[in-house]
Amino acid sequence: MPKGHYILLLPILLLVACSRPSTPKPYGYYRITLPEHSYQVFDEPSYPYSFLYSRHAVIQPVRYENERYWINIVYPTLNAAIHCSYKPVHGNLRQLTDDAWEFVFNHAVKASAIPEHAYANPEAHTYGVYCQLMGNTASPMQFFLTDSTRHFFRGAVYFNCVPNQDSLAPVIDYMQEDVLNLIETLRW
C-alpha cells in the first residue's frame, strides 16, 4: 500500500477512535394509566358471601370439581385477576388455615419479604390475614378471611405476565387498594 493511502487513513482512524463510546439505553416501562377507584356490590343470592369490588373488574365463576362458590375477579385492562375460593368450615378450620399459609409460602423462594397484616372486624364476624409478597413473585398479595365457625374465604392476586416488581409496582399499588376494600367489605 502506498504511503499516501496511510496518510488518508490516519485522519479517519482518529475520528473514529476519538468518538465517545456508545452506552446502552436503560430499560423503560410502558406508561400505565390506572382508572379511578369505584366500587359495586357483589351480592348474588346463591353465594354465602358478599363484598364490594371494582367497577373495572368482571366476576367470573370458576367451576372446579365440587366447588360452587369459587370466583375470579378479572381486571381485563390490567391483565390481572383476584382468584377467590370459598370453603365451608366443618371442624376443619385448622386445615383450611394451614392450606392458605402453604399457598403463601410456596412463593417464599422468590419473595424478598412477606409482611403479614392481621385483620379483625368483630361486627361483621370476620377475621383473617393479609400478606404482601415482596419481590418478583407470581402473586404479590394473598389473604384469607373466616368467621371461625362456618365460612372460609381465600384470595390471591395474579398477573397474566412474567412477574417484574419494578414494572408492575403501580398496578400492584392500585390492586392493593381494591383488595383491602374487598377485605373490609366482605360479609357472610
Disulfide bonds with the S-S distance in Angstrom:
none
